[in-house]
Amino acid sequence: MKSFEVTPTAIDLEEFRRRLLDNSCGAYVQFDGWVRDHNEGQKVLRLEYEVYIPMAVKEGLRIIDEAIQKFGVSNACGIHRSGLLELSDIAVVVGVSSPHRAAAFDACRYIIDEVKQRLPIWKKEYYASGEAEWVNCQHCAHPV
Amino acid sequence: MNQVNVRYFAAFREATGVETEHLQTAAASPAELFSECAERHDRLQSFSAALVAINDEMSNWDAPLNDGDEVLFFPPVAGG
């Protein structure tokens, strides 16, 4: 089983985990990314993900394939959220199952690291101060 | 001159105030095209940390531009 999706609705972790069940696997590693209440000294209230879906899904699937090839794991899946998220919501989930644990840990780490660097996804944080900012993009545009 | 379609995302879209533009351009590469766009939208800043895609495939800033291309300007990404 391999898949990568972007969804505007809450991620169902039980359903996600079931996709990766496999009698030939003795190890399952799952990474959840959560919405955190602070970033770089600012109190974060909520955030918003903008996703260019056609390329995010294509690149996400490419990363899943790379992980399967590179680490020899049996199954790998991922889901990334789009839209508005509240504190402690799940922003992203990656799951990997394989016969043994070492490859599952390595593949899971590889997938989340690559997803963060390569997918056309942008995060806007809304702060307690009333301001909002695109993360990693302080020098992309003049302030109004 | 090439006819190209330009799309701006996230901070770039907010900086330009537009999502897409249809342009006639002499720019030979995405880098030249971005500079042209930044002349018309003065809130658009350096592309050094940004990414570019052509027709839904990631590209280099010095790749050739062809007539009918759709050029996507991505500000630095922040998924996860």
Backbone of each chain as ProteinMPNN parsed JSONL, in Angstrom:
{"seq_chain_A": "MKSFEVTPTAIDLEEFRRRLLDNSCGAYVQFDGWVRDHNEGQKVLRLEYEVYIPMAVKEGLRIIDEAIQKFGVSNACGIHRSGLLELSDIAVVVGVSSPHRAAAFDACRYIIDEVKQRLPIWKKEYYASGEAEWVNCQHCAHPV", "coords_chain_A": {"N_chain_A": [[0.834, -1.198, 0.0], [0.603, 2.132, -0.932], [0.309, 5.644, -0.649], [-0.503, 9.119, -1.134], [-2.023, 11.996, 0.017], [-3.931, 15.086, -0.036], [-5.984, 16.813, 2.184], [-8.936, 18.697, 2.983], [-10.261, 18.264, 5.301], [-10.568, 17.0, 8.746], [-8.058, 14.674, 9.796], [-8.406, 11.191, 9.932], [-7.096, 9.122, 12.119], [-7.304, 6.416, 12.822], [-8.425, 5.176, 10.615], [-6.397, 5.75, 8.851], [-4.21, 4.291, 9.909], [-5.098, 1.707, 9.538], [-4.755, 1.35, 6.811], [-2.135, 0.624, 6.583], [-1.732, -1.778, 7.74], [-0.37, -5.05, 7.711], [0.291, -8.365, 7.305], [2.844, -9.329, 6.919], [4.465, -7.574, 8.144], [6.335, -6.456, 10.953], [6.695, -4.09, 12.185], [5.534, -0.807, 12.791], [5.672, 2.573, 12.131], [4.654, 5.807, 12.955], [4.347, 9.23, 12.181], [3.039, 12.181, 13.506], [2.301, 15.511, 12.706], [1.607, 18.327, 14.635], [-0.477, 21.204, 15.286], [1.074, 23.864, 16.784], [1.292, 26.022, 19.687], [3.049, 28.172, 19.573], [5.618, 30.073, 17.878], [8.849, 31.026, 17.103], [8.951, 32.923, 19.249], [6.454, 34.087, 19.127], [2.981, 34.022, 20.025], [0.895, 31.622, 18.829], [-2.297, 31.385, 17.365], [-3.897, 30.074, 15.478], [-3.664, 28.337, 12.308], [-3.136, 28.403, 8.719], [-3.097, 26.431, 5.83], [-1.987, 26.74, 2.574], [-2.235, 24.957, -0.364], [-0.84, 23.789, -3.344], [-2.446, 21.666, -4.996], [-2.25, 19.794, -7.317], [0.551, 19.5, -7.817], [1.546, 19.008, -5.252], [0.498, 16.527, -4.532], [1.578, 14.9, -6.532], [4.36, 15.195, -6.094], [4.474, 14.339, -3.456], [3.795, 11.627, -3.731], [5.984, 10.841, -5.196], [8.002, 11.074, -3.291], [7.177, 9.143, -1.436], [7.54, 6.848, -3.009], [10.33, 6.982, -3.351], [11.166, 6.528, -0.707], [10.312, 3.918, -0.27], [11.866, 2.544, -2.12], [14.498, 3.242, -1.303], [14.718, 2.422, 1.404], [13.556, -0.014, 1.527], [11.063, -0.582, 2.69], [7.733, -1.942, 3.316], [5.2, -0.712, 3.096], [3.952, 2.614, 2.707], [2.496, 5.671, 3.581], [0.957, 8.932, 3.339], [-0.68, 11.903, 4.591], [-1.588, 15.259, 4.097], [-2.853, 18.211, 5.524], [-5.049, 20.829, 4.288], [-6.177, 24.245, 4.334], [-7.903, 25.916, 7.12], [-6.605, 25.489, 10.396], [-6.828, 24.529, 13.845], [-5.289, 24.885, 17.14], [-3.466, 22.022, 18.156], [-4.633, 20.431, 16.228], [-4.191, 17.907, 13.692], [-1.705, 18.33, 11.39], [-0.214, 16.988, 9.535], [0.321, 13.595, 8.614], [2.394, 10.737, 8.615], [2.907, 7.399, 7.776], [4.537, 4.26, 8.123], [5.064, 0.871, 7.352], [6.908, -2.114, 7.931], [8.919, -5.167, 7.673], [10.857, -5.052, 9.747], [11.929, -2.799, 12.437], [13.968, -0.808, 12.095], [14.232, 0.096, 9.414], [11.686, 1.133, 9.088], [11.588, 3.334, 10.875], [13.624, 4.93, 9.704], [12.634, 5.392, 7.1], [10.268, 6.756, 7.641], [11.19, 9.113, 8.82], [12.653, 10.13, 6.657], [10.586, 10.633, 4.798], [8.939, 12.641, 6.073], [10.801, 14.712, 6.356], [11.474, 15.306, 3.672], [8.963, 15.985, 2.654], [8.469, 18.395, 3.98], [10.371, 20.018, 2.776], [9.991, 19.935, 0.006], [7.319, 19.985, -0.965], [4.775, 21.95, -2.578], [3.537, 23.797, -0.434], [2.215, 26.168, 1.755], [2.412, 27.93, 4.819], [0.42, 29.897, 6.853], [0.619, 31.747, 9.716], [-1.456, 32.749, 12.4], [-1.354, 35.205, 14.804], [-1.47, 35.945, 18.396], [-1.138, 38.635, 18.69], [-2.636, 39.729, 16.713], [-1.551, 39.941, 14.256], [-0.607, 38.337, 11.136], [1.348, 35.942, 9.416], [3.222, 34.658, 6.62], [5.008, 31.746, 6.936], [8.559, 31.346, 6.818], [8.851, 33.306, 4.937], [9.657, 35.939, 5.228], [11.069, 37.697, 3.653], [9.855, 37.816, 1.22], [8.048, 39.615, 0.31], [7.133, 43.086, 0.395], [5.868, 44.556, 3.427], [2.452, 45.713, 3.736]], "CA_chain_A": [[0.0, 0.0, 0.0], [1.256, 3.438, -0.868], [-0.608, 6.722, -1.022], [-0.275, 10.454, -0.585], [-3.222, 12.813, -0.221], [-4.142, 16.365, 0.646], [-7.399, 16.857, 2.537], [-9.377, 19.899, 3.706], [-11.009, 17.876, 6.515], [-9.766, 16.389, 9.818], [-7.454, 13.38, 9.456], [-8.881, 10.071, 10.762], [-5.877, 8.329, 12.332], [-7.607, 4.98, 12.86], [-8.582, 4.741, 9.217], [-5.055, 5.856, 8.245], [-3.39, 3.183, 10.401], [-5.579, 0.451, 8.935], [-4.202, 1.211, 5.453], [-0.747, 0.149, 6.625], [-1.689, -3.117, 8.341], [0.214, -5.988, 6.757], [0.718, -9.536, 8.09], [4.279, -9.594, 6.756], [5.204, -6.492, 8.81], [6.41, -6.5, 12.409], [6.955, -2.748, 12.713], [4.77, 0.312, 12.236], [6.085, 3.877, 12.673], [3.784, 6.887, 12.503], [4.674, 10.578, 12.64], [1.983, 13.195, 13.383], [2.666, 16.909, 12.941], [0.489, 19.008, 15.294], [-0.448, 22.667, 15.31], [1.692, 24.26, 18.048], [0.796, 27.347, 20.101], [4.051, 29.235, 19.517], [6.686, 29.953, 16.89], [9.81, 32.121, 17.134], [8.602, 33.938, 20.236], [5.085, 34.588, 18.95], [1.919, 33.122, 20.436], [0.119, 31.27, 17.634], [-3.691, 31.04, 17.69], [-4.36, 29.092, 14.487], [-2.925, 28.53, 11.064], [-3.793, 28.101, 7.447], [-2.214, 25.879, 4.802], [-2.342, 26.834, 1.159], [-1.583, 23.827, -1.038], [-1.068, 23.627, -4.782], [-2.733, 20.235, -4.91], [-1.735, 18.887, -8.364], [1.981, 19.206, -7.655], [1.81, 18.478, -3.902], [0.187, 15.095, -4.551], [2.557, 14.237, -7.411], [5.664, 15.197, -5.415], [4.31, 13.493, -2.273], [3.864, 10.229, -4.177], [7.369, 10.598, -5.607], [8.766, 10.901, -2.039], [6.781, 7.827, -0.911], [8.24, 5.855, -3.839], [11.761, 7.045, -3.019], [11.366, 5.913, 0.619], [10.134, 2.471, -0.42], [13.072, 2.082, -2.842], [15.721, 3.517, -0.549], [14.795, 1.73, 2.695], [12.994, -1.349, 1.382], [9.881, -0.805, 3.536], [6.656, -2.585, 2.563], [4.066, 0.193, 2.883], [4.188, 3.984, 3.179], [1.392, 6.568, 3.227], [0.979, 10.246, 3.967], [-1.793, 12.834, 4.346], [-1.331, 16.621, 4.559], [-4.059, 19.058, 5.577], [-5.117, 22.17, 3.723], [-7.208, 25.077, 4.961], [-7.718, 26.476, 8.465], [-6.415, 24.499, 11.464], [-6.775, 25.042, 15.211], [-4.235, 24.297, 17.963], [-3.464, 20.575, 18.371], [-5.103, 19.682, 15.05], [-3.123, 17.185, 12.986], [-1.396, 19.008, 10.134], [0.338, 16.016, 8.601], [0.614, 12.279, 9.18], [3.158, 9.819, 7.772], [2.951, 6.065, 8.365], [5.361, 3.297, 7.381], [5.174, -0.457, 7.957], [7.956, -2.932, 7.311], [9.177, -6.362, 8.481], [11.645, -4.72, 10.94], [11.702, -1.416, 12.833], [14.98, 0.195, 11.717], [13.881, 0.668, 8.111], [10.44, 1.901, 9.241], [11.968, 4.63, 11.462], [14.397, 5.713, 8.732], [11.776, 5.799, 5.99], [9.312, 7.743, 8.147], [11.963, 10.348, 8.971], [12.955, 10.617, 5.312], [9.372, 11.16, 4.156], [8.496, 13.924, 6.642], [11.808, 15.739, 6.035], [11.347, 15.681, 2.252], [7.663, 16.649, 2.503], [8.616, 19.776, 4.448], [11.244, 20.791, 1.883], [9.725, 19.858, -1.444], [5.937, 20.127, -1.42], [4.289, 23.327, -2.678], [2.599, 24.043, 0.659], [2.612, 27.382, 2.48], [1.737, 28.013, 6.119], [0.225, 31.24, 7.39], [0.322, 31.699, 11.148], [-2.22, 33.87, 12.956], [-0.788, 35.409, 16.133], [-2.276, 36.604, 19.434], [-0.991, 40.082, 18.483], [-3.541, 40.171, 15.651], [-0.838, 39.856, 12.987], [-0.539, 37.025, 10.488], [2.544, 35.927, 8.573], [3.603, 33.434, 5.903], [6.227, 31.209, 7.544], [9.731, 31.247, 5.913], [8.711, 34.216, 3.811], [9.782, 37.321, 5.707], [11.668, 38.562, 2.638], [9.212, 37.547, -0.072], [7.203, 40.72, -0.116], [7.062, 44.22, 1.321], [4.611, 44.689, 4.163], [1.526, 46.683, 3.12]], "C_chain_A": [[0.871, 1.251, 0.0], [0.272, 4.497, -1.328], [-0.105, 8.039, -0.465], [-1.45, 11.337, -0.973], [-3.118, 14.159, 0.474], [-5.629, 16.445, 0.937], [-7.757, 18.148, 3.276], [-10.097, 19.558, 5.016], [-10.104, 17.131, 7.5], [-9.29, 14.998, 9.415], [-7.921, 12.313, 10.448], [-7.717, 9.093, 10.942], [-6.137, 6.824, 12.344], [-7.722, 4.418, 11.446], [-7.209, 4.719, 8.539], [-4.199, 4.644, 8.614], [-3.785, 1.858, 9.75], [-5.019, 0.23, 7.533], [-2.851, 0.509, 5.471], [-0.6, -1.219, 7.267], [-1.242, -4.119, 7.286], [0.784, -7.158, 7.576], [2.213, -9.829, 7.977], [5.13, -8.557, 7.49], [5.166, -6.635, 10.325], [6.61, -5.136, 13.027], [6.084, -1.731, 12.002], [5.239, 1.579, 12.918], [5.185, 4.94, 12.075], [4.286, 8.207, 13.056], [3.449, 11.457, 12.442], [2.614, 14.561, 13.573], [1.442, 17.627, 13.482], [0.628, 20.516, 15.172], [-0.04, 23.112, 16.716], [1.303, 25.709, 18.379], [1.849, 28.455, 20.095], [5.03, 28.978, 18.378], [7.54, 31.21, 16.933], [9.346, 33.276, 18.021], [7.194, 34.505, 20.131], [4.08, 33.545, 19.421], [1.002, 32.882, 19.234], [-1.287, 30.842, 18.053], [-4.253, 29.972, 16.753], [-3.496, 29.243, 13.251], [-3.693, 28.029, 9.857], [-2.752, 27.547, 6.486], [-2.804, 26.143, 3.43], [-1.555, 25.746, 0.445], [-1.868, 23.91, -2.532], [-1.201, 22.125, -5.016], [-2.137, 19.389, -6.041], [-0.27, 18.516, -8.145], [2.307, 18.641, -6.284], [1.568, 16.968, -3.886], [1.224, 14.341, -5.383], [3.915, 14.107, -6.716], [5.613, 14.325, -4.152], [4.424, 12.019, -2.636], [5.289, 9.856, -4.589], [8.234, 10.323, -4.361], [8.461, 9.53, -1.417], [7.51, 6.718, -1.679], [9.729, 5.808, -3.513], [12.031, 6.315, -1.703], [11.271, 4.393, 0.523], [11.376, 1.858, -1.088], [14.31, 2.103, -1.969], [15.845, 2.636, 0.691], [14.173, 0.33, 2.66], [11.81, -1.636, 2.297], [8.73, -1.332, 2.674], [5.549, -1.611, 2.175], [4.402, 1.578, 3.414], [3.064, 4.879, 2.676], [1.563, 7.911, 3.927], [-0.293, 11.006, 3.658], [-1.363, 14.197, 4.877], [-2.635, 17.407, 4.509], [-3.907, 20.305, 4.715], [-6.153, 22.947, 4.516], [-6.864, 25.521, 6.368], [-7.612, 25.377, 9.507], [-6.323, 25.203, 12.813], [-5.64, 24.349, 15.96], [-4.511, 22.818, 18.2], [-4.135, 19.765, 17.252], [-3.905, 18.979, 14.406], [-2.925, 17.817, 11.609], [-0.934, 18.018, 9.076], [0.515, 14.689, 9.323], [1.367, 11.453, 8.137], [3.173, 8.47, 8.483], [3.741, 5.125, 7.473], [5.296, 1.951, 8.091], [6.191, -1.286, 7.178], [8.213, -4.147, 8.193], [9.886, -6.02, 9.791], [11.657, -3.216, 11.19], [12.694, -0.398, 12.279], [14.601, 0.888, 10.411], [12.631, 1.537, 8.219], [10.729, 3.281, 9.842], [12.652, 5.502, 10.411], [13.513, 6.247, 7.601], [10.801, 6.885, 6.428], [9.988, 9.104, 8.269], [12.266, 10.97, 7.607], [11.727, 11.291, 4.689], [8.985, 12.519, 4.741], [9.5, 15.028, 6.326], [11.667, 16.225, 4.593], [10.037, 16.425, 2.0], [7.781, 18.13, 2.887], [9.411, 20.628, 3.464], [10.738, 20.914, 0.46], [8.296, 20.136, -1.871], [5.507, 21.593, -1.504], [3.134, 23.574, -1.693], [3.118, 25.252, 1.435], [1.745, 27.521, 3.722], [1.641, 29.459, 6.557], [-0.157, 31.109, 8.847], [-0.428, 32.956, 11.561], [-1.828, 34.0, 14.413], [-1.764, 36.108, 17.083], [-2.23, 38.124, 19.276], [-1.966, 40.629, 17.442], [-2.874, 40.128, 14.284], [-0.941, 38.441, 12.406], [0.648, 37.058, 9.543], [2.726, 34.583, 7.866], [4.944, 32.96, 6.455], [7.314, 31.023, 6.47], [9.731, 32.313, 4.839], [8.813, 35.676, 4.224], [10.345, 38.26, 4.629], [11.074, 38.334, 1.248], [8.479, 38.753, -0.593], [7.303, 41.853, 0.894], [5.808, 44.101, 2.163], [3.747, 45.764, 3.509], [1.882, 48.097, 3.593]], "O_chain_A": [[1.763, 1.401, 0.834], [-0.498, 4.287, -2.266], [0.618, 8.08, 0.531], [-1.824, 11.416, -2.143], [-2.35, 14.351, 1.416], [-6.452, 16.182, 0.06], [-6.978, 18.635, 4.095], [-10.498, 20.457, 5.756], [-9.014, 16.687, 7.139], [-10.019, 14.24, 8.776], [-7.839, 12.51, 11.661], [-7.392, 8.331, 10.032], [-5.283, 6.044, 11.923], [-7.199, 3.35, 11.127], [-6.892, 3.813, 7.768], [-3.548, 4.045, 7.757], [-2.943, 1.011, 9.453], [-4.825, -0.907, 7.105], [-2.465, -0.128, 4.491], [0.5, -1.765, 7.339], [-1.663, -4.06, 6.131], [1.649, -6.964, 8.43], [2.783, -10.5, 8.837], [6.359, -8.633, 7.472], [4.117, -6.899, 10.911], [6.688, -5.013, 14.249], [5.914, -1.777, 10.783], [5.213, 1.669, 14.145], [4.97, 4.986, 10.863], [4.611, 8.313, 14.238], [2.876, 11.489, 11.353], [3.389, 14.755, 14.51], [0.366, 17.563, 12.888], [1.727, 21.035, 14.978], [-0.703, 22.79, 17.703], [1.024, 26.512, 17.489], [1.578, 29.561, 20.562], [5.247, 27.839, 17.965], [7.028, 32.323, 16.814], [9.346, 34.437, 17.613], [6.789, 35.319, 20.96], [4.287, 32.344, 19.248], [0.41, 33.817, 18.692], [-1.454, 30.043, 18.975], [-4.988, 29.08, 17.178], [-2.69, 30.169, 13.157], [-4.718, 27.353, 9.953], [-1.666, 28.108, 6.337], [-3.958, 25.817, 3.155], [-0.344, 25.629, 0.629], [-3.018, 24.083, -2.937], [-0.214, 21.416, -5.207], [-1.559, 18.341, -5.753], [0.104, 17.35, -8.275], [3.255, 17.866, -6.155], [2.345, 16.218, -3.294], [1.69, 13.273, -4.985], [4.539, 13.047, -6.747], [6.589, 13.654, -3.819], [5.075, 11.25, -1.929], [5.746, 8.733, -4.372], [9.094, 9.443, -4.383], [9.362, 8.844, -0.934], [8.028, 5.774, -1.082], [10.318, 4.732, -3.411], [13.006, 5.572, -1.591], [12.045, 3.67, 1.151], [11.865, 0.805, -0.679], [15.065, 1.133, -1.897], [16.933, 2.154, 1.005], [14.252, -0.417, 3.635], [11.565, -2.789, 2.65], [8.747, -1.188, 1.452], [5.021, -1.672, 1.065], [5.059, 1.709, 4.447], [2.717, 4.852, 1.495], [2.221, 8.014, 4.963], [-0.917, 10.801, 2.616], [-0.832, 14.289, 5.984], [-3.417, 17.279, 3.567], [-2.799, 20.772, 4.45], [-6.92, 22.365, 5.283], [-5.701, 25.51, 6.771], [-8.415, 24.443, 9.519], [-5.813, 26.318, 12.915], [-5.092, 23.353, 15.487], [-5.654, 22.417, 18.417], [-4.193, 18.538, 17.331], [-2.761, 19.406, 14.559], [-3.834, 17.84, 10.779], [-1.215, 18.175, 7.888], [0.825, 14.664, 10.514], [1.035, 11.463, 6.952], [3.431, 8.415, 9.685], [3.643, 5.172, 6.247], [5.457, 1.892, 9.31], [6.319, -1.179, 5.959], [7.776, -4.171, 9.344], [9.58, -6.603, 10.831], [11.423, -2.434, 10.268], [12.323, 0.747, 12.018], [14.645, 2.114, 10.314], [12.517, 2.554, 7.535], [10.184, 4.284, 9.38], [12.304, 6.671, 10.245], [13.63, 7.405, 7.2], [10.536, 7.825, 5.678], [9.426, 10.123, 7.87], [12.149, 12.182, 7.427], [11.824, 12.382, 4.127], [8.729, 13.458, 3.988], [9.104, 16.162, 6.055], [11.735, 17.426, 4.332], [10.002, 17.381, 1.225], [7.253, 19.002, 2.197], [9.155, 21.825, 3.331], [11.029, 21.899, -0.22], [8.066, 20.489, -3.027], [5.827, 22.388, -0.621], [1.957, 23.562, -2.051], [4.309, 25.347, 1.733], [0.539, 27.276, 3.702], [2.646, 30.166, 6.629], [-1.136, 30.443, 9.184], [-0.099, 34.066, 11.145], [-1.943, 33.045, 15.181], [-2.724, 36.755, 16.667], [-3.162, 38.822, 19.676], [-2.11, 41.843, 17.299], [-3.546, 40.262, 13.262], [-1.312, 37.49, 13.094], [0.926, 38.09, 8.932], [2.433, 33.523, 8.421], [5.917, 33.714, 6.437], [7.022, 30.594, 5.354], [10.533, 32.241, 3.908], [8.15, 36.543, 3.654], [10.126, 39.47, 4.681], [11.709, 38.622, 0.234], [8.304, 38.906, -1.802], [7.527, 41.628, 2.083], [4.788, 43.605, 1.686], [4.265, 46.63, 2.805], [1.23, 49.063, 3.197]]}, "seq_chain_B": "MNQVNVRYFAAFREATGVETEHLQTAAASPAELFSECAERHDRLQSFSAALVAINDEMSNWDAPLNDGDEVLFFPPVAGG", "coords_chain_B": {"N_chain_B": [[9.171, 36.956, -28.918], [7.3, 35.506, -26.28], [4.13, 34.115, -25.367], [3.021, 33.8, -22.16], [1.63, 32.233, -19.244], [1.335, 33.345, -15.974], [1.441, 32.304, -12.606], [0.81, 33.171, -9.264], [1.576, 32.338, -5.875], [0.463, 32.102, -2.445], [2.354, 34.183, -0.367], [3.355, 35.605, -2.544], [1.117, 35.949, -4.154], [-0.412, 37.577, -2.502], [1.272, 39.772, -2.421], [1.292, 40.72, -5.043], [-1.35, 40.983, -5.58], [-2.74, 39.639, -7.464], [-3.783, 36.51, -8.942], [-3.308, 35.142, -11.297], [-1.634, 35.947, -14.384], [-1.641, 36.926, -17.77], [0.892, 37.115, -20.015], [2.901, 38.848, -22.44], [6.138, 38.288, -23.309], [9.685, 38.992, -23.446], [11.421, 37.67, -21.935], [13.938, 35.256, -21.3], [14.143, 33.262, -19.503], [12.819, 31.797, -16.414], [13.92, 33.31, -14.318], [14.482, 35.796, -15.48], [11.901, 36.474, -16.178], [10.681, 36.675, -13.678], [12.006, 38.922, -12.649], [11.059, 40.844, -14.416], [8.352, 40.795, -13.691], [8.572, 41.698, -11.091], [9.242, 44.294, -11.51], [6.882, 45.417, -12.3], [5.236, 44.821, -10.158], [5.824, 46.188, -7.332], [5.975, 45.237, -4.756], [6.833, 42.707, -4.782], [9.46, 40.639, -3.857], [12.931, 39.566, -3.773], [13.734, 36.581, -5.599], [15.395, 34.693, -4.668], [15.205, 32.702, -2.641], [13.055, 31.359, -3.466], [10.91, 29.039, -5.344], [10.46, 27.638, -8.623], [8.113, 26.479, -11.027], [7.353, 24.943, -14.162], [4.653, 24.398, -16.206], [3.542, 22.587, -14.291], [5.772, 21.093, -13.455], [8.684, 20.982, -11.441], [11.254, 23.41, -11.895], [14.332, 24.911, -13.146], [15.756, 28.157, -12.441], [17.045, 29.164, -14.625], [16.081, 27.867, -16.817], [14.868, 27.322, -20.222], [12.244, 29.367, -21.643], [9.122, 28.68, -23.142], [6.739, 29.366, -25.783], [3.422, 29.616, -24.66], [3.826, 28.436, -22.21], [3.048, 27.705, -18.753], [3.954, 29.411, -15.985], [4.876, 28.938, -12.692], [5.182, 30.686, -9.758], [6.602, 30.034, -6.746], [6.672, 30.971, -3.405], [9.085, 30.523, -0.637], [8.647, 27.258, 0.668], [6.567, 25.753, 3.252], [5.571, 23.343, 4.461], [4.17, 20.707, 6.56]], "CA_chain_B": [[8.286, 37.145, -27.759], [6.452, 34.368, -25.915], [2.94, 34.316, -24.534], [3.069, 32.873, -21.024], [0.701, 32.439, -18.146], [2.068, 33.366, -14.706], [0.608, 32.129, -11.409], [1.461, 33.53, -7.992], [1.025, 31.599, -4.738], [0.674, 32.513, -1.046], [2.846, 35.55, -0.15], [3.503, 36.267, -3.846], [-0.211, 36.364, -4.596], [-0.81, 38.722, -1.684], [2.116, 40.92, -2.76], [0.934, 41.251, -6.36], [-2.79, 41.223, -5.615], [-3.351, 38.843, -8.534], [-3.486, 35.084, -8.888], [-2.721, 34.768, -12.594], [-1.45, 37.009, -15.373], [-1.26, 36.47, -19.097], [1.898, 38.101, -20.41], [3.756, 38.694, -23.606], [7.431, 38.606, -22.695], [10.943, 38.658, -24.133], [12.256, 36.979, -20.947], [14.441, 33.978, -21.811], [14.16, 32.284, -18.417], [11.964, 32.182, -15.287], [14.574, 34.364, -13.53], [14.237, 37.081, -16.165], [10.464, 36.743, -16.104], [10.378, 37.131, -12.317], [12.494, 40.308, -12.543], [10.083, 41.666, -15.149], [7.134, 40.878, -12.884], [8.875, 42.502, -9.902], [9.241, 45.712, -11.916], [5.49, 45.888, -12.34], [4.658, 44.655, -8.813], [7.026, 46.536, -6.561], [6.024, 44.563, -3.451], [7.434, 41.385, -4.986], [10.87, 40.75, -3.503], [13.908, 38.642, -4.345], [13.307, 35.205, -5.832], [16.54, 33.822, -4.363], [14.83, 31.541, -1.823], [11.782, 30.843, -3.966], [10.97, 27.933, -6.295], [9.677, 27.868, -9.838], [7.692, 25.311, -11.787], [6.802, 25.23, -15.483], [3.676, 23.368, -16.598], [3.393, 21.64, -13.18], [7.002, 20.373, -13.116], [9.693, 21.865, -10.864], [12.177, 23.863, -12.935], [15.432, 25.776, -12.723], [15.499, 29.567, -12.757], [17.644, 29.512, -15.919], [15.522, 27.004, -17.874], [14.294, 28.114, -21.306], [10.784, 29.568, -21.648], [8.531, 28.447, -24.456], [5.421, 29.956, -25.996], [2.325, 28.832, -24.093], [4.171, 27.889, -20.889], [2.486, 28.256, -17.527], [5.07, 29.544, -15.039], [4.339, 29.033, -11.338], [6.151, 31.23, -8.805], [6.337, 29.547, -5.384], [7.53, 31.467, -2.318], [9.644, 29.407, 0.134], [7.562, 26.391, 1.133], [6.539, 25.548, 4.712], [4.618, 22.296, 4.824], [4.461, 19.913, 7.746]], "C_chain_B": [[7.437, 35.885, -27.54], [5.213, 34.841, -25.157], [3.046, 33.318, -23.392], [1.985, 33.226, -20.015], [1.51, 32.366, -16.851], [1.076, 33.161, -13.569], [1.424, 32.43, -10.164], [0.776, 32.79, -6.856], [1.35, 32.305, -3.418], [1.159, 33.967, -0.954], [3.007, 36.309, -1.476], [2.152, 36.768, -4.36], [-0.673, 37.585, -3.802], [-0.009, 39.97, -2.051], [1.692, 41.55, -4.088], [-0.542, 41.622, -6.43], [-3.476, 40.477, -6.758], [-2.925, 37.381, -8.405], [-2.82, 34.633, -10.188], [-2.606, 36.003, -13.484], [-1.105, 36.353, -16.697], [-0.326, 37.519, -19.67], [2.537, 37.77, -21.745], [5.135, 39.143, -23.147], [8.605, 38.218, -23.584], [11.868, 37.899, -23.185], [12.656, 35.602, -21.469], [14.367, 32.881, -20.766], [13.172, 32.721, -17.333], [12.587, 33.309, -14.452], [14.326, 35.735, -14.155], [12.77, 37.477, -16.081], [10.095, 37.282, -14.72], [10.805, 38.585, -12.139], [11.549, 41.273, -13.25], [8.829, 41.888, -14.3], [7.36, 41.775, -11.664], [8.958, 43.986, -10.241], [7.829, 46.269, -11.926], [4.811, 45.786, -10.98], [5.768, 44.955, -7.816], [7.04, 45.928, -5.163], [6.601, 43.15, -3.557], [8.935, 41.488, -4.762], [11.7, 39.68, -4.2], [13.362, 37.221, -4.51], [14.353, 34.211, -5.341], [16.157, 32.573, -3.571], [13.574, 30.863, -2.35], [12.011, 29.694, -4.956], [10.127, 28.287, -7.519], [9.328, 26.536, -10.493], [7.173, 25.786, -13.139], [5.9, 24.068, -15.863], [3.62, 22.222, -15.58], [4.588, 20.728, -12.94], [7.996, 21.373, -12.527], [10.734, 22.181, -11.929], [13.354, 24.601, -12.312], [15.107, 27.204, -13.138], [16.084, 29.953, -14.112], [17.164, 28.602, -17.059], [14.964, 27.878, -19.003], [12.776, 28.255, -21.159], [10.263, 29.356, -23.057], [7.148, 29.081, -24.537], [4.35, 29.042, -25.409], [2.626, 28.234, -22.725], [3.33, 28.521, -19.781], [3.602, 28.235, -16.479], [4.497, 29.804, -13.651], [5.427, 29.554, -10.405], [5.745, 30.844, -7.386], [7.235, 30.279, -4.379], [8.093, 30.29, -1.529], [8.54, 28.575, 0.781], [7.678, 26.154, 2.646], [5.468, 24.526, 5.08], [5.013, 21.613, 6.117], [4.117, 20.628, 9.044]], "O_chain_B": [[6.929, 35.286, -28.488], [5.247, 35.823, -24.416], [3.152, 32.115, -23.63], [1.501, 34.356, -19.951], [2.284, 31.429, -16.654], [0.002, 33.762, -13.559], [2.57, 32.003, -10.03], [-0.444, 32.626, -6.857], [2.357, 33.001, -3.291], [0.466, 34.879, -1.404], [2.815, 37.524, -1.519], [2.051, 37.858, -4.922], [-1.255, 38.514, -4.362], [-0.529, 41.085, -2.005], [1.729, 42.772, -4.239], [-0.943, 42.464, -7.234], [-4.67, 40.668, -6.992], [-1.876, 37.058, -7.848], [-1.882, 33.836, -10.17], [-3.367, 36.962, -13.357], [-0.378, 35.362, -16.748], [-0.704, 38.684, -19.8], [2.694, 36.611, -22.128], [5.288, 40.257, -22.648], [8.54, 37.264, -24.359], [12.975, 37.522, -23.572], [11.828, 34.869, -22.011], [14.509, 31.702, -21.09], [12.733, 33.871, -17.321], [11.869, 34.165, -13.935], [14.004, 36.702, -13.463], [12.436, 38.653, -15.932], [9.304, 38.217, -14.597], [10.074, 39.387, -11.558], [11.273, 42.368, -12.759], [8.314, 43.001, -14.2], [6.467, 42.515, -11.252], [8.768, 44.838, -9.372], [7.603, 47.436, -11.604], [3.912, 46.57, -10.674], [6.565, 44.075, -7.489], [8.026, 46.085, -4.443], [6.826, 42.484, -2.547], [9.61, 42.309, -5.384], [11.223, 38.985, -5.098], [12.619, 36.729, -3.661], [14.216, 33.01, -5.571], [16.717, 31.501, -3.799], [13.084, 29.905, -1.753], [13.142, 29.412, -5.352], [9.217, 29.114, -7.458], [10.129, 25.601, -10.513], [6.624, 26.882, -13.256], [6.315, 22.909, -15.848], [3.647, 21.048, -15.948], [4.446, 19.693, -12.289], [8.142, 22.482, -13.043], [11.06, 21.335, -12.762], [13.371, 24.878, -11.113], [14.309, 27.444, -14.045], [15.673, 30.956, -14.695], [17.767, 28.572, -18.132], [14.624, 29.039, -18.776], [12.111, 27.371, -20.619], [10.871, 29.79, -24.036], [6.479, 29.303, -23.527], [4.37, 27.832, -25.635], [1.759, 27.587, -22.137], [2.951, 29.691, -19.849], [4.125, 27.175, -16.133], [3.739, 30.752, -13.445], [6.48, 28.931, -10.274], [4.699, 31.258, -6.886], [8.458, 30.208, -4.5], [7.637, 29.162, -1.716], [7.609, 29.122, 1.373], [8.743, 26.331, 3.236], [4.582, 24.793, 5.892], [6.059, 21.905, 6.696], [4.311, 20.073, 10.125]]}, "name": "protein", "num_of_chains": 2, "seq": "MKSFEVTPTAIDLEEFRRRLLDNSCGAYVQFDGWVRDHNEGQKVLRLEYEVYIPMAVKEGLRIIDEAIQKFGVSNACGIHRSGLLELSDIAVVVGVSSPHRAAAFDACRYIIDEVKQRLPIWKKEYYASGEAEWVNCQHCAHPVMNQVNVRYFAAFREATGVETEHLQTAAASPAELFSECAERHDRLQSFSAALVAINDEMSNWDAPLNDGDEVLFFPPVAGG"}
